[in-house]
Amino acid sequence: MKRIHIAGAGLAGLALGNALQASGVPTTIHEAGTLPRHRVCGEFICGRGATALQQLGLSRALDGALLHQSIHWYLKEKRILRSTLPLPAQGISRYLLDQRLAERFQALGGTLQLRSRLNSSKKTDGIIYCTGRKASDSNWIGLKFHCMNLITHADLELHLGENAYLGMSAIENGRVNVCALFKKRDELKANREDWMFTYLDACGLSTVRQRIAAAEIDPASYAGVAGINFSEPPDHASKHLRLGDAYSVIPPFTGNGMSIALESAEIAFPKCLAYANNRQSWDETVNQIQQACDTRFSRRLKAAKRLHPWISESKRQHTLATLSRLHLLPFRLLYKATH
């Protein structure tokens, strides 16, 4: 049986590694950093992700996850939408989910190599790239931390500001994940602990800033990422197999990023298993997975890319608010288009 190497211990890499190792495929995951660690992430699985985990035999990883269904959208201080998700989302921190998946992978006999990178300069059979977002010149930055004693008004809150939005959702142990996306402002200066507050004030979100400041923030949970690019699927000419954020990054307002990572692992698993058992070539494996991912995700990615300016730009945010006030905002249709 052929060994599989996975570059990157994100959700896609860990989920796929677990499924392959449990099926008897010797699997090595190479992670450039350490595990577990805090990541910029909405920290809830919305859409088909929980089903993908179940199909991969990993549903126990969500034990104790909180069920979220109510959703409120706010423009500055005013609520503009009150609705419910068609299906409940599962709230759990990436720190805990990654830890559980990594521990299970190793318990199955998988090899997890931390602070290890694979050379991606040339095409090599049996290597799957789950290395996360590509570095880019994008002027979007993401910030996140966990709060204790933060009172929320809905399971999922989305606060729209000037070239910015912030989400809040409860996770395990009485904590609330606070995660925001901001268009970079070079004139703003702050230390690491004050970046979120500085940007919230600048984006007209001072009310939600006051709510967060009154809570207890876990300093160990701070995370940030710059140069976020919401990409189309990669050019497949290189023949590299890319999954999760390495395949594409969907705008975070959809809450579908974790799901896409898990679904891509679900798609890849049977094809990689066939390759490892010498039933098909690596080129066939890569082509089949790429086509299946394109079919599954292209509609979501295109719809989210078109919708993103309406969530982040001030003039379009006011149009959304007007449509919602007139009961003309098709929330269920938008959810369907992006999930």
C-alpha positions, 0 to 999 in steps of 0.5 A: 500500500502506498503512503500518503503525505499531507502538507498542512494540519488544518481541518481538511488535512486532519480530517482526510488523514484520519479517514485514510489512516483508519482505513489502513493507509499509512499517512504522514501529516506535515505541519509547519507550525504547532498544534493545537493553536488558535486560528482566525475562524468563525468557529462554527460549522454551517451547512454540510460540514457535520455530515462530512465528518460523519461520513469520514467516521469523525462525528465524535470530534463534535461531542459537546458542540453547541447548536446554533440556529438564531441569527441577527444582523446589525448595521452599526447599532441597529438590528437589520435582520432577525432570522434562523438558519435552515439547519443548526450550525455546530459551534466549537473552537478550532483549538479543541477540534484540531486537538481532537482530530490530531490526537485521534490521528496519532492514536490510529498510528498516523505520523504527525510531524510538526514544524515540517514543510514539504517542498511544493516546487515540483509535482510529486505523487501522493502529496496533498496540499492542505496548507491554508490561505496563500499569501497575497497582496489583499488589504483584508485582515482578520482578527479574533479572540475568545471572551468569557461573560459576553452576553449575546443576543442571538446564537450568531451575531453579524455586525456590519461596519464601514469596510468591516464586519464582526461575528460573535458565536458561542463555543465550549466552556462558556466562551464566545468567539469574536472574529472580525474582517477589516479592510486594512487602514494604514493610518491606524496604530495599536499594539496587538491587544488593542488592534480589534478595538482600534479597528472597531472604533474606526469602522463605526462599531463602537457599541459592540466594542463596548460590549466586548470590552466589558467582557473578559478576554482570553489573551492566549486566544488572540490570533490575526492574519493579513493578506486574506484573498477570497480566491477562485479555485486554483489553476489545475495545470500544476497537477498539485492536489489542493484542499481546504483553504489551499483550494479556495477561500470563501468570504467568512460572512457565509460561515461556510469555510469550515464546511468546505474544508471538511467536504473537500476531505470527504470528496478526496478520501475514496479517491486517495484510498483507491490510489493508495491501494494501486487501483488508479494512478495519481494523475487520475486521482487528482483529476477526479478530486479536482473535478468533484471539488469544482462541481461541489463548490464553484457555485458557492464561491461565485455567489459569495464573491458577488455578495461580499461587497454588499456585506462590507461596503457602506452604501450597499450595507444600507441597501441591504438594511432597506431591503430587510426593513421592507421584508424583501431580503431573501435570506434563505435564498442567499443562504442556499446560494452560499452553502 
